[in-house]
Amino acid sequence: MRLRPRAIALGWFASAAQLGILPFRGKDIALVVIVPDDPDGLSAVEAQLSGPALTSAIAAAQPSTMR
C-alpha cells in the first residue's frame, strides 16, 4: 500500500523556522518538518523545541492544498 499526502499545513515555529505538516491517508500519522529560517539556525530552533511549543505550532498551522 502506498501512502500519499493529500494536503499540507504550513506555519511557523518560534518565529525562527517554518513548519510543514504532511498528513497521510486516514490522518493517523503525519510527517512534521521544521526548517530554520537561518541556514545556521538549527541550534536556536532546537533550544526552543519542547512538547508544548511543538503542539502549539502544529495547532496554529494553516491548511494549504498541495499543487
ChimeraX attribute file (.defattr): number of C-alpha atoms within 10 A of each C-alpha:
attribute: neighborCount
match mode: 1-to-1
recipient: residues
	/A:1	3
	/A:2	4
	/A:3	9
	/A:4	10
	/A:5	15
	/A:6	15
	/A:7	15
	/A:8	19
	/A:9	19
	/A:10	18
	/A:11	19
	/A:12	19
	/A:13	23
	/A:14	17
	/A:15	11
	/A:16	17
	/A:17	19
	/A:18	17
	/A:19	20
	/A:20	24
	/A:21	21
	/A:22	20
	/A:23	19
	/A:24	16
	/A:25	14
	/A:26	10
	/A:27	10
	/A:28	7
	/A:29	10
	/A:30	15
	/A:31	11
	/A:32	15
	/A:33	12
	/A:34	18
	/A:35	16
	/A:36	20
	/A:37	15
	/A:38	11
	/A:39	7
	/A:40	8
	/A:41	13
	/A:42	15
	/A:43	10
	/A:44	14
	/A:45	18
	/A:46	11
	/A:47	8
	/A:48	13
	/A:49	13
	/A:50	10
	/A:51	9
	/A:52	9
	/A:53	13
	/A:54	17
	/A:55	10
	/A:56	13
	/A:57	19
	/A:58	19
	/A:59	11
	/A:60	14
	/A:61	18
	/A:62	13
	/A:63	14
	/A:64	13
	/A:65	8
	/A:66	10
	/A:67	5
